[in-house]
Amino acid sequence: MNFRDNVDEAARHGVRWFAEPGGSIRDDEVARACHEHGISLVRTGVRLFRH
């Protein structure tokens, strides 16, 4: 969930919390969007992919 539009769309569907790894350059933007929508955001610090 690295983009604000994902948060906006999720809020439209009643999502109340997100868990994400964090570490994106857009973390602050996503956190602000979650706050605006009343969505709880937890950063796990765990990334589950390889390049």
C-alpha positions as CSV (number, residue, x, y, z in Angstrom):
1,M,0.0,0.0,0.0
2,N,2.4,2.6,-1.2
3,F,0.0,5.1,-2.6
4,R,-2.6,7.4,-1.1
5,D,-5.2,6.4,-3.6
6,N,-5.1,2.8,-2.2
7,V,-6.0,4.2,1.2
8,D,-8.8,6.4,-0.2
9,E,-10.3,3.4,-2.1
10,A,-10.1,1.1,0.9
11,A,-11.8,3.8,3.1
12,R,-14.7,3.8,0.6
13,H,-15.1,0.1,1.3
14,G,-15.0,0.3,5.1
15,V,-11.5,-0.7,5.8
16,R,-10.5,0.3,9.3
17,W,-6.9,-0.8,9.6
18,F,-3.8,-1.6,7.5
19,A,-0.6,-3.5,8.3
20,E,2.3,-2.7,6.0
21,P,6.0,-3.2,6.0
22,G,6.9,0.5,5.8
23,G,10.1,1.8,4.2
24,S,8.5,3.5,1.2
25,I,9.3,7.1,0.2
26,R,5.5,7.7,0.5
27,D,5.1,6.5,4.1
28,D,4.2,10.0,5.4
29,E,1.6,10.6,2.7
30,V,0.0,7.2,3.4
31,A,0.0,7.8,7.1
32,R,-1.7,11.2,6.7
33,A,-4.3,9.6,4.5
34,C,-5.0,6.9,7.0
35,H,-5.3,9.5,9.8
36,E,-7.7,11.5,7.7
37,H,-9.9,8.5,7.1
38,G,-9.7,7.2,10.7
39,I,-7.8,4.1,9.6
40,S,-5.3,2.5,12.0
41,L,-1.9,1.9,10.4
42,V,0.6,-0.6,11.8
43,R,4.1,-0.9,10.2
44,T,5.5,-4.3,10.6
45,G,9.1,-3.7,9.3
46,V,8.9,-7.0,7.5
47,R,9.1,-7.1,3.7
48,L,8.2,-10.3,2.0
49,F,9.6,-10.0,-1.5
50,R,12.9,-10.3,-3.3
51,H,14.3,-8.3,-6.2
